[in-house]
Amino acid sequence: MQHTQRTTRIRFAAACGLAALILAAVFLHAPWWLALTAVAAVTAAAVRLWRRRPAYRRNGMEYFDRIISGGIRYQLVSFITVIVVVVGVCILLAIWSDCSILTHDDGWGKARGVIYHFLDPGYLNDDETPAVQGFMLIISLMGMVLLGGLLITTLSNIVERRVNGVERGLVNYPGIRDHYVVIGYGEISVCLLLNIFRHESERLPKTGKRQTAKLPKIILMTNQDIPCVRARIQSQLAPELERKVILYAGNIESREHLAKLNIDTAREVYILGEREEYGRDSKNLECVRIIRELRGETKTPLKVNVQFDRPASYSIIQKLALPAEFIADNDGKSVIYFRPFNFYENWARLLWGHYKEADYADLDFKPLDCDGRHVHLIIVGFNRMGRALLLEALRLCHYPNYDERTGANRTRITVIDKAMDDLLPQFRSQYPYLEQIGDIGVEYVKGRVEDTAVREMITAAATDSRELVTIAVCLQDPDLSLSTGLSLPEEAYYIIGQEPEGCIAGNNDNVRILIRQELQQGIGEILDADKRKFKHVKVFGMLTDGISGHLLDDTAAMWVNAYYDLKYAPGKGSPKHPVYAAYAKYLETHQLEGTDILDLAAMPAHRAEAERTARLLWYLTSEDFRFSNRYQTEMYGIYQRYAENSALHEMEHRRWCADRSIIGYRDTCAERLKDIDCFKLHWSIVPFKDLPEKERDKDRDVIGNMKKILNLGPSTLD
């Protein structure tokens, strides 16, 4: 590519030099032998350049094919070069001959005559001699061919190829700045585009009528058929928003293609990967490395949101620390902020986490007490969505009514799948320490909802007044999922009570039913309108949701991390020590010694400094501890509902034990075990009553800081 561009530039410069040589010969009245010598020198240089080209390009027809099929610049330069050479030779022949063109005898007049005849054949003059007329005829014919034929053809070809290039995503725009980049077209791409535009619209001042014109552009690169992708986007985005989306054709594995995305000036990057592509998660991770290299030097790390489609890949990312070459430069400075996410986990968070949608009931329906009631979650389908719901429930279902001494009021989770014998061994190998979660019991059942034993189990749970049942139907096939969710035992929908007037049927308020529907959101509206048998039935898992700015916002988790880092700061050997020292110096300078970072952030005059410190610490935190902080804030919604309960700190410790068990930590009795973090062993995975008082204070800090963190609100440094 570089050789071709260099050759094209040299050829164009040679043509311009020849034109300048001809004009100089005309105006300076140079002798004919001097002019011919100069032309010969230029010709010799061109021949030498030609001979230096590779042998496979010396073939005349191949060279001609390369001209007509090359790029726009290559065609124009070659075309202009031919015109300059032809006109120049004709001018030299006219000047160094005795003929008179347009009755002009001087050199400039003859040059104008040649140019006039070349541009317009109508300048043919019958008064000239036959030799001159023949010469003018040749000039006119060459003008007709080169200008009237090749020029129009070349220009129309340029326009046609440009249009075709835009339609196929082959045209890129180096001048785009401060934009979003989406790499890969997947199931949630359109939803992501809508959420980006919605988020940016909320940030704009509510003045003026053309708000859309102020929105940033989004470059979406995919290796799928661009016209098909554009048609899908156009069907779901308003025309004014669709014009803000620029489609590029490219491969996620190609550094050359990624370099065209202007990563060095991008505002934020989303790596989704291609739908149903082999090795999707691995390719997404490798793309992070290339983006780090393309980003270059920057003051603020670029946020790179990376989707991991498979729960197994997502789990591995939570356990391992990324090498520095993925996120930092040679000096160790963070170049990008790596933010992994999973669509299925996001939907589990929308159902029950801190950011839950209002349409969905909590798993405990209302705060529990010690009356013997407990949560029972039944998951139908042990696929990606089913696993995400199970893991989310293991992190969240820690309630104050659980008795650590007797095991009473234990949360129950039942997972049902006809292929359980094949799926369970793999799941247990990925999460081998779930048995350490003492307040939640999980049962894996091989079968289908249609089986008699399974239906009897669901009926027994639905009719047990002590169980608060949520049935989540997670089958992949939307039609099968819908029919299964609406064909459960009748006791899951309503109960029949004995009244003095006779038997009266009413909705079973102890059961909630969730049905996965990726595409058919209209079904949800129909079910919402039904206030009779299917009153407690909701759909979830739609591709129009599952990714948004607030689900990927780590501000609250960042404050949690900063508080614990500064309160329990490690020794001087830690990479975070310079941040601790700078923070301590800031407090000393402003006479605020002893002020924790949450209180400092609550002071408007010091908010920016507190947030800068928190961000630096967040960037230096390993990925598994980042997720630990995220999952802590995920529990805030439940803690707020149990705000008056004195057992909140015990709930927090059980949640922490569950989170560490999911991430792969084992319990150990060795309090001073060497390399305890390296091998994921922890002596604090014990009942709350067995913890030292210092460790109990950490759980109390979580509850005490919750309101402070929530009151700080979103980040102010975006």
C-alpha positions in Angstrom: 0.0 0.0 0.0 2.8 2.4 0.9 4.7 1.6 -2.3 1.6 2.3 -4.4 0.9 5.6 -2.8 4.6 6.7 -3.1 4.7 5.7 -6.8 1.4 7.6 -7.5 2.8 10.7 -5.8 6.1 10.5 -7.8 4.2 10.1 -11.1 2.0 13.1 -10.3 5.0 15.2 -9.4 6.7 14.1 -12.7 3.7 15.2 -14.7 3.5 18.5 -12.9 7.2 19.0 -13.5 6.8 18.3 -17.2 4.0 20.8 -17.5 6.1 23.4 -15.7 9.0 22.6 -18.1 6.8 23.1 -21.2 5.5 26.5 -19.9 9.0 27.6 -19.0 10.1 26.7 -22.5 7.3 28.7 -24.0 7.8 31.9 -21.9 11.6 31.8 -21.9 11.8 30.9 -25.6 14.2 28.1 -24.8 16.0 26.4 -27.7 14.3 23.4 -29.1 17.3 21.2 -28.3 17.3 22.2 -24.6 13.6 21.5 -24.2 14.0 18.1 -25.9 16.9 17.3 -23.6 14.8 18.2 -20.5 11.9 16.1 -21.8 14.3 13.2 -22.5 15.6 13.5 -18.9 12.1 13.4 -17.5 11.3 10.4 -19.7 14.4 8.6 -18.6 13.5 9.1 -14.9 10.0 7.7 -15.5 11.4 4.7 -17.3 13.8 4.1 -14.4 11.0 4.3 -11.9 9.0 1.9 -14.0 11.8 -0.6 -14.1 12.2 -0.5 -10.4 8.6 -1.7 -9.9 8.1 -5.4 -9.2 8.1 -7.6 -12.2 4.5 -8.7 -11.7 3.4 -5.1 -12.3 5.3 -4.4 -15.5 2.7 -6.1 -17.7 0.9 -3.5 -19.7 -2.6 -4.9 -19.3 -2.2 -5.6 -15.6 -1.0 -2.0 -15.2 -4.1 -0.8 -17.1 -6.4 -2.9 -15.0 -4.9 -1.5 -11.9 -5.5 2.0 -13.0 -9.2 1.5 -13.9 -9.9 -0.6 -10.7 -7.7 1.3 -8.3 -8.8 3.9 -5.8 -10.2 7.3 -6.7 -6.9 9.1 -6.1 -5.0 6.6 -8.2 -7.5 7.0 -11.1 -7.4 10.8 -11.0 -3.6 11.1 -10.8 -3.1 8.6 -13.7 -5.8 10.4 -15.8 -4.3 13.9 -15.1 -0.8 12.6 -15.9 -1.9 11.3 -19.3 -3.6 14.6 -20.2 -0.6 16.7 -19.1 1.8 14.5 -21.2 -0.4 14.6 -24.3 -1.1 18.3 -24.2 2.5 19.0 -23.4 3.8 17.0 -26.4 1.3 18.7 -28.7 2.4 22.1 -27.5 6.0 21.3 -28.1 5.3 20.0 -31.6 3.3 23.2 -32.3 6.0 25.5 -31.0 9.0 23.9 -32.7 7.3 23.7 -36.1 6.5 26.4 -38.6 2.8 26.0 -38.5 0.5 28.7 -37.2 -2.4 27.9 -35.0 -5.2 30.5 -34.6 -3.0 32.9 -36.5 -0.6 33.1 -33.7 3.1 32.8 -34.3 4.5 33.3 -30.8 4.9 30.4 -28.4 2.2 31.4 -25.9 -0.4 31.8 -28.7 0.4 28.4 -30.1 0.1 26.8 -26.6 -3.3 28.5 -26.2 -4.4 27.2 -29.6 -3.5 23.7 -28.7 -5.4 23.9 -25.4 -8.4 25.5 -27.2 -8.6 22.7 -29.7 -8.1 20.1 -27.0 -11.0 21.5 -25.0 -13.3 22.3 -27.9 -13.2 20.7 -31.4 -15.3 23.7 -32.6 -12.0 25.7 -33.0 -11.1 23.8 -36.2 -10.2 26.4 -38.8 -10.7 25.8 -42.6 -8.2 28.5 -43.5 -5.3 26.6 -42.3 -3.1 24.4 -44.4 -4.0 20.6 -44.7 -1.1 19.7 -42.5 -2.1 22.1 -39.8 -5.8 21.0 -40.1 -4.7 17.4 -39.7 -2.6 18.3 -36.6 -5.6 20.3 -35.1 -7.9 17.3 -35.9 -5.6 15.0 -34.0 -5.6 17.3 -31.0 -9.4 17.6 -31.1 -9.8 13.9 -31.3 -7.5 13.3 -28.3 -9.5 16.0 -26.4 -12.8 14.3 -27.2 -11.4 10.9 -26.1 -9.6 12.1 -23.0 -12.0 14.8 -21.8 -15.3 13.9 -23.3 -14.9 10.2 -22.8 -12.5 9.2 -20.1 -13.2 12.3 -17.9 -17.0 11.7 -17.7 -16.5 8.0 -17.3 -13.9 8.5 -14.6 -16.1 11.0 -12.7 -19.2 8.9 -12.9 -17.2 5.9 -11.8 -15.8 7.9 -8.9 -19.4 8.8 -7.8 -20.6 5.3 -8.3 -17.8 3.7 -6.4 -18.1 6.3 -3.6 -21.8 5.5 -3.2 -21.1 1.8 -3.3 -18.3 2.2 -0.7 -20.6 4.1 1.6 -23.4 1.5 1.3 -20.9 -1.3 2.0 -19.2 0.5 4.8 -15.9 0.8 3.0 -15.6 4.6 3.5 -14.0 6.0 6.7 -13.8 9.5 8.1 -10.5 10.4 9.8 -11.9 13.7 11.0 -14.5 12.4 13.4 -13.8 13.3 17.1 -15.3 12.8 20.5 -17.5 9.9 19.3 -18.7 6.5 20.5 -17.3 3.3 19.0 -19.3 0.1 18.9 -17.3 -2.9 17.7 -19.4 -5.8 16.5 -23.1 -6.1 15.8 -24.9 -8.4 18.2 -28.3 -9.0 19.8 -28.2 -5.8 21.9 -26.6 -3.4 19.5 -29.7 -1.4 18.6 -30.6 -1.2 22.3 -27.1 0.1 23.0 -27.4 2.8 20.4 -30.7 3.9 21.8 -29.3 4.1 25.3 -26.3 6.0 24.2 -28.4 8.6 22.5 -30.8 8.7 25.5 -27.9 9.2 27.9 -26.4 12.0 25.8 -29.7 13.7 25.4 -30.1 13.8 29.2 -26.7 15.5 29.5 -27.6 18.3 27.0 -29.1 21.6 28.3 -32.8 21.7 27.6 -32.6 24.7 25.3 -33.0 25.0 21.6 -35.0 22.9 19.2 -32.2 21.0 17.4 -31.0 18.8 20.3 -30.4 15.9 18.0 -27.7 17.8 16.0 -25.7 18.2 19.2 -25.5 14.4 19.9 -22.2 12.7 19.3 -21.7 10.3 16.3 -21.5 6.6 16.8 -19.2 4.5 14.6 -20.3 0.8 14.4 -17.9 -1.6 12.9 -19.0 -5.1 11.9 -18.1 -7.9 9.5 -21.7 -8.7 8.7 -23.6 -7.5 5.6 -23.7 -3.7 6.0 -27.0 -3.1 4.0 -28.8 -5.7 6.2 -27.4 -4.1 9.4 -28.3 -0.7 8.2 -31.9 -1.9 7.4 -32.3 -3.3 11.0 -31.0 0.0 12.5 -33.3 2.1 10.3 -36.3 0.0 11.3 -35.8 0.8 15.0 -34.1 4.3 15.2 -35.7 7.6 14.2 -34.2 9.0 11.0 -32.4 11.9 12.8 -30.7 9.4 15.1 -30.0 6.9 12.4 -28.0 9.6 10.6 -25.7 9.8 13.6 -24.7 6.2 13.2 -21.8 5.5 10.8 -21.3 1.9 9.7 -17.9 0.6 8.9 -17.1 -2.9 7.4 -14.3 -4.5 9.3 -13.0 -7.4 11.3 -12.6 -7.2 15.1 -9.3 -9.1 14.7 -7.7 -6.7 12.2 -5.6 -3.9 13.7 -5.8 -2.1 10.3 -9.6 -2.0 10.5 -9.6 -1.0 14.2 -7.2 1.9 13.4 -9.9 3.5 11.2 -12.2 4.0 14.2 -10.2 7.0 15.5 -9.7 5.3 18.9 -7.3 8.0 20.0 -10.1 10.6 20.0 -13.1 8.4 21.0 -15.2 9.2 24.0 -16.1 5.6 24.9 -15.9 2.1 23.3 -18.2 -0.9 23.4 -16.9 -4.2 22.3 -19.9 -6.5 21.6 -18.5 -9.0 19.2 -20.3 -10.6 16.3 -23.5 -12.5 16.8 -23.0 -16.3 17.0 -19.3 -16.0 16.0 -17.0 -18.7 17.0 -14.6 -17.7 19.8 -16.5 -14.5 20.3 -15.4 -13.8 23.9 -11.7 -14.5 23.2 -11.8 -12.2 20.2 -13.4 -9.5 22.3 -10.6 -9.7 24.9 -7.9 -9.6 22.3 -9.5 -6.5 20.8 -8.9 -4.8 24.1 -5.2 -5.2 23.7 -5.3 -3.6 20.2 -7.4 -0.7 21.4 -4.9 0.0 24.2 -2.1 0.2 21.6 -4.2 2.5 19.4 -5.3 4.8 22.2 -1.8 6.2 22.7 -1.0 8.7 25.4 -4.0 10.2 27.3 -4.8 12.0 30.5 -8.0 10.1 31.2 -8.3 6.4 30.6 -10.7 5.4 27.9 -13.6 3.4 29.1 -13.8 0.2 27.2 -17.0 -1.8 27.9 -16.6 -5.5 26.8 -19.4 -8.0 26.5 -18.7 -11.6 27.5 -21.5 -13.7 26.1 -20.8 -16.9 27.9 -21.2 -17.0 31.7 -18.0 -19.2 31.9 -15.9 -16.6 30.2 -17.5 -13.8 32.3 -16.7 -15.8 35.5 -13.0 -16.3 34.4 -12.6 -12.6 33.8 -13.9 -11.9 37.4 -11.2 -14.2 38.8 -8.2 -13.2 36.8 -6.3 -9.9 36.7 -5.6 -8.6 33.2 -1.9 -8.3 32.3 -0.7 -4.7 32.2 -0.3 -4.8 28.4 -4.1 -4.9 28.0 -4.8 -1.7 30.0 -1.6 0.3 30.7 1.4 1.8 28.9 5.0 1.0 29.4 5.2 3.2 32.4 2.3 1.5 34.1 -0.1 4.3 33.6 -3.7 3.2 32.9 -4.6 3.9 29.2 -8.0 2.2 29.2 -10.6 1.4 31.9 -11.7 -2.2 31.2 -15.4 -2.7 32.1 -16.6 -6.3 31.4 -20.4 -7.0 31.4 -22.8 -9.8 30.6 -26.2 -9.4 29.1 -27.8 -12.2 31.2 -26.4 -10.9 34.4 -27.6 -7.4 33.6 -31.1 -8.8 33.2 -30.8 -10.6 36.6 -29.9 -7.2 38.1 -32.9 -5.6 36.5 -35.1 -8.3 38.1 -33.9 -8.2 41.7 -30.8 -6.0 42.2 -30.4 -2.4 43.3 -31.2 -1.2 39.8 -34.3 -3.4 39.5 -37.2 -2.3 37.3 -40.3 -1.3 39.1 -42.5 -3.9 37.3 -40.7 -6.8 38.9 -41.4 -8.0 42.4 -38.6 -8.7 44.9 -37.9 -12.3 45.6 -39.1 -11.8 49.2 -42.2 -9.8 48.0 -42.1 -7.8 51.3 -39.6 -7.7 54.3 -39.4 -11.1 56.0 -39.6 -11.7 59.8 -39.2 -14.8 61.8 -42.7 -16.2 61.1 -41.3 -19.2 59.2 -41.7 -17.8 55.7 -38.8 -18.1 53.2 -37.9 -17.5 49.6 -38.2 -20.3 47.0 -36.9 -19.6 43.5 -37.6 -22.1 40.8 -35.6 -21.8 37.6 -36.8 -23.7 34.5 -33.9 -24.0 32.0 -30.2 -24.2 33.0 -29.0 -22.2 30.1 -27.1 -18.9 30.1 -30.0 -16.9 31.5 -30.8 -19.6 34.0 -27.2 -19.6 35.3 -27.2 -15.8 35.6 -30.4 -15.9 37.6 -29.0 -18.5 39.9 -25.8 -16.7 40.6 -27.6 -13.4 41.2 -29.9 -15.1 43.7 -27.0 -16.6 45.5 -25.5 -13.1 45.9 -28.8 -11.4 47.0 -31.0 -13.9 48.9 -29.5 -13.2 52.4 -32.3 -12.3 54.7 -32.4 -11.5 58.5 -34.9 -14.2 59.3 -32.3 -16.9 58.7 -31.1 -18.7 61.9 -27.4 -19.6 61.8 -27.8 -22.0 64.7 -30.6 -24.1 63.4 -30.6 -23.4 59.7 -34.3 -22.4 59.8 -35.8 -20.2 57.1 -33.2 -21.1 54.6 -33.7 -19.8 51.1 -34.4 -22.5 48.6 -33.4 -22.5 44.9 -34.6 -25.3 42.6 -33.1 -25.6 39.1 -34.9 -27.7 36.5 -33.6 -28.9 33.1 -34.0 -32.0 31.1 -30.3 -32.1 30.3 -29.2 -31.6 33.9 -26.9 -34.7 33.9 -24.8 -33.1 31.2 -24.9 -29.5 32.4 -24.4 -29.9 36.2 -20.9 -31.4 36.2 -19.6 -28.5 34.1 -21.3 -26.0 36.3 -19.9 -27.5 39.5 -16.4 -27.6 38.0 -16.7 -23.8 37.3 -18.2 -23.0 40.7 -16.9 -25.7 43.1 -17.4 -23.9 46.4 -21.1 -23.0 46.4 -21.7 -25.5 49.3 -20.0 -22.9 51.5 -23.1 -20.7 51.2 -24.9 -21.8 54.3 -28.1 -19.8 54.2 -29.1 -20.9 50.7 -29.8 -24.4 49.5 -29.7 -25.3 45.8 -31.4 -28.4 44.4 -30.8 -29.5 40.8 -33.6 -31.5 39.2 -33.4 -33.5 35.9 -36.8 -33.2 34.2 -39.3 -31.0 32.4 -42.1 -29.0 33.7 -44.5 -31.4 32.0 -43.3 -34.3 34.1 -45.6 -35.4 36.9 -43.0 -35.3 39.6 -42.0 -31.7 38.7 -45.6 -30.5 38.5 -46.3 -32.0 41.9 -43.2 -30.2 43.3 -44.4 -26.9 41.9 -47.9 -27.5 43.2 -46.6 -28.3 46.7 -44.5 -25.1 46.7 -47.3 -22.9 45.4 -49.7 -24.2 48.1 -47.3 -23.9 51.0 -48.1 -20.7 52.8 -44.6 -20.5 54.2 -42.9 -20.3 50.8 -42.7 -17.2 48.7 -42.3 -18.7 45.2 -40.8 -17.1 42.1 -40.9 -19.3 39.0 -38.5 -18.1 36.2 -39.0 -19.8 32.9 -35.7 -19.3 31.0 -36.2 -21.5 27.9 -34.4 -20.2 24.8 -37.3 -20.7 22.4 -39.6 -17.8 23.0 -42.8 -19.7 21.9 -41.9 -22.7 24.1 -41.0 -20.4 27.0 -44.3 -18.7 26.7 -46.4 -21.9 26.5 -44.5 -23.4 29.4 -44.9 -20.3 31.6 -48.7 -20.2 30.9 -49.2 -24.0 31.4 -47.9 -24.4 34.9 -50.1 -26.2 37.5 -53.2 -24.2 38.2 -52.2 -23.7 41.8 -49.4 -21.4 40.6 -51.9 -18.9 39.2 -54.9 -19.1 41.6 -56.1 -20.8 44.8 -59.6 -21.9 45.8 -60.7 -20.9 49.2 -63.6 -22.1 51.3 -66.0 -19.2 52.2 -69.5 -19.3 53.8 -70.9 -18.5 50.3 -69.0 -21.5 48.9 -65.8 -21.9 47.0 -64.1 -18.7 45.9 -61.1 -18.5 43.6 -58.5 -15.8 43.8 -55.0 -15.1 42.7 -52.2 -16.9 44.4 -50.3 -13.9 46.0 -47.5 -16.2 47.1 -46.3 -16.9 43.6 -44.7 -14.8 40.9 -44.0 -16.1 37.4 -41.4 -14.7 35.0 -41.3 -15.8 31.3 -38.3 -15.1 29.1 -39.2 -13.4 25.8 -36.3 -12.0 23.8 -38.3 -10.4 21.0 -42.1 -10.4 21.7 -42.4 -7.5 24.0 -46.1 -7.1 22.9 -46.8 -10.3 24.8 -45.8 -8.5 28.0 -48.3 -5.7 27.4 -51.1 -8.3 26.9 -50.1 -10.1 30.2 -49.8 -6.8 32.0 -53.4 -5.9 31.0 -54.7 -9.3 32.3 -55.8 -8.8 35.9 -57.3 -12.3 36.4 -55.5 -15.6 36.0 -52.2 -14.2 34.8 -52.1 -11.2 37.1 -48.7 -12.2 38.6 -47.1 -13.2 35.3 -44.4 -10.9 33.7 -42.0 -11.3 30.8 -38.3 -10.5 30.9 -35.1 -10.9 29.0 -36.1 -8.6 26.0 -33.3 -7.5 23.8 -34.5 -3.9 24.0 -33.2 -3.8 27.5 -30.3 -5.4 29.3 -27.7 -2.7 28.7 -27.7 0.9 29.8 -25.5 3.5 31.3 -26.7 3.0 34.9 -26.0 -0.7 34.8 -22.4 0.0 33.7 -21.9 2.9 36.1 -19.3 2.0 38.8 -19.4 5.3 40.8 -20.9 3.7 43.9 -18.5 0.7 43.7 -15.7 3.2 43.3 -16.5 5.0 46.5 -16.8 1.7 48.4 -13.3 0.7 47.1 -11.8 4.0 48.0 -13.2 4.0 51.6 -11.7 0.5 52.3 -8.4 1.2 50.5 -7.8 4.4 52.6 -9.0 2.9 55.9 -7.1 -0.4 55.6 -4.2 0.9 53.4 -1.4 -1.7 52.8 2.2 -1.0 53.3 4.6 1.1 51.3 5.2 -1.7 48.8 1.7 -1.4 47.3 1.3 0.2 43.9 -1.4 2.4 45.5 0.9 3.9 48.1 1.6 7.1 46.1 -2.1 7.7 46.0 -2.4 7.2 49.7 0.4 9.6 50.3 -1.0 12.3 48.0 -4.4 12.0 49.7 -2.9 12.3 53.2 -0.9 15.4 52.1 -4.1 17.0 50.7 -5.9 16.5 54.0 -3.0 17.9 55.9 -2.8 21.0 53.6 -6.5 21.7 54.1 -6.4 20.8 57.8 -8.8 17.9 57.3 -6.8 15.1 59.0 -9.0 12.2 60.0 -11.7 12.9 57.4 -12.7 9.8 55.4 -13.1 10.1 51.7 -16.9 9.8 51.8 -17.2 12.8 54.1 -14.7 14.7 52.0 -16.7 14.0 48.8 -19.8 15.4 50.5 -18.0 18.8 50.7 -18.6 20.6 47.4 -15.2 22.4 47.6 -13.4 19.0 47.9 -15.6 16.8 45.8 -13.3 16.9 42.7 -10.2 16.0 44.7 -12.0 13.1 46.5 -13.3 11.8 43.2 -9.8 12.0 41.5 -8.4 10.0 44.4 -11.1 7.4 44.3 -10.7 6.9 40.5 -6.9 6.5 40.8 -7.4 3.8 43.4 -10.2 2.2 41.3 -8.0 1.9 38.3 -5.3 0.2 40.4 -7.7 -2.3 41.9 -7.7 -5.9 40.5 -10.7 -7.1 38.7 -12.0 -9.6 41.3 -12.1 -6.9 44.0 -13.8 -4.5 41.6 -16.6 -7.0 41.2 -16.7 -7.5 44.9 -17.4 -3.8 45.3 -20.0 -3.9 42.6 -21.9 -6.8 44.1 -21.8 -5.1 47.5 -23.7 -2.1 46.0 -26.0 -4.5 44.3 -27.4 -5.4 47.7 -28.2 -1.8 48.7 -31.8 -2.1 47.5 -32.5 -5.0 49.9 -30.6 -3.2 52.8 -32.8 -0.2 52.3 -36.0 -2.3 52.6 -34.6 -3.8 55.9 -33.3 -0.5 57.2 -34.7 -0.9 60.6 -33.4 -4.5 61.1 -30.5 -4.9 63.5 -29.2 -7.9 61.6 -28.1 -6.0 58.5 -24.4 -6.5 59.3 -24.9 -10.2 59.6 -26.7 -10.2 56.2 -23.7 -8.3 54.7 -21.3 -10.9 56.0 -23.3 -13.8 54.5 -23.5 -11.9 51.2 -19.7 -11.4 51.3 -19.2 -15.1 52.0 -21.5 -16.0 49.1 -19.7 -13.6 46.7 -16.3 -14.9 47.6 -17.5 -18.5 47.2 -18.8 -17.8 43.8 -15.6 -16.1 42.7 -13.7 -19.1 43.7 -12.4 -18.6 47.3 -12.2 -21.5 49.8 -12.5 -21.3 53.5 -9.5 -22.0 55.6 -8.7 -22.1 59.3 -5.2 -20.7 58.8 -5.4 -17.0 59.8 -1.9 -16.2 58.7 -1.7 -18.4 55.6 1.0 -17.2 53.2 -0.2 -16.0 49.7 -3.8 -16.2 50.9 -5.1 -14.0 48.1 -2.9 -15.5 45.4 -4.5 -19.0 46.0 -8.0 -17.6 46.8 -8.1 -18.9 50.4 -9.8 -16.8 53.1 -10.2 -17.5 56.8 -13.2 -15.1 57.1 -15.6 -17.4 55.2 -17.2 -18.5 58.5 -20.4 -17.7 60.4 -20.7 -14.1 61.6 -20.5 -15.2 65.2 -17.0 -16.7 64.7 -15.5 -13.5 63.3 -13.1 -11.3 65.3 -14.5 -7.9 66.3 -12.3 -6.1 63.8 -13.7 -8.0 60.9 -17.3 -7.4 62.1 -16.5 -3.7 62.0 -16.0 -4.0 58.2 -19.5 -5.3 57.8 -20.9 -2.6 60.0 -19.0 0.0 57.8 -20.9 -1.3 54.8 -24.3 -0.5 56.4 -23.1 2.8 57.9 -21.7 4.1 54.6 -24.6 3.0 52.4 -26.6 6.3 52.7 -23.4 8.4 52.3 -22.6 6.6 49.0 -26.1 6.8 47.6 -26.3 10.5 48.5 -23.1 11.3 46.6 -24.9 10.5 43.3 -23.3 10.1 39.9 -19.8 11.0 39.0 -19.0 14.7 38.4 -15.8 14.2 36.4 -17.5 12.6 33.3 
